[in-house]
Amino acid sequence: ISKDAGDGRCGAYWHCETPEGKAFPFSRGLSFYKCDANGKLVFAREIPEPSTKTGGAGLAFAKFGSFMMQFVPESVVFPKI
């Protein structure tokens, strides 16, 4: 668990397991939370482990996308997420 007590933010890497201590497959993830000054939860994000892995194909796709970005005109403005 990572925590920044001054800003009310914390994050955790987690997994689910059986009572015997064996991890369930595809049961890992990350969680991020932020609370306001009153301790009220104002932001939460859960990022579960994907059940399918892209492996080498995902890396090849990312490289291709990176290569293609050089052809996008500078006048194109991408929305902020």
Residue pairs with C-beta under 8 A, 6 or more apart in sequence:
1 10
1 11
1 12
2 10
2 11
2 12
3 9
3 10
3 11
4 10
7 34
8 34
8 35
8 36
8 37
8 39
9 32
9 33
9 34
10 32
10 33
11 30
11 31
11 32
11 33
12 30
12 31
13 28
13 29
13 30
14 28
14 29
14 30
14 31
15 23
15 24
15 27
15 28
15 29
16 23
16 24
16 27
17 23
17 24
17 27
18 24
26 49
26 50
26 51
27 49
28 48
28 49
29 46
29 47
29 48
29 49
30 46
30 47
31 44
31 45
31 46
31 47
32 43
32 44
32 45
32 47
33 41
33 43
33 44
33 45
34 41
34 42
34 43
34 44
35 41
35 42
36 42
54 61
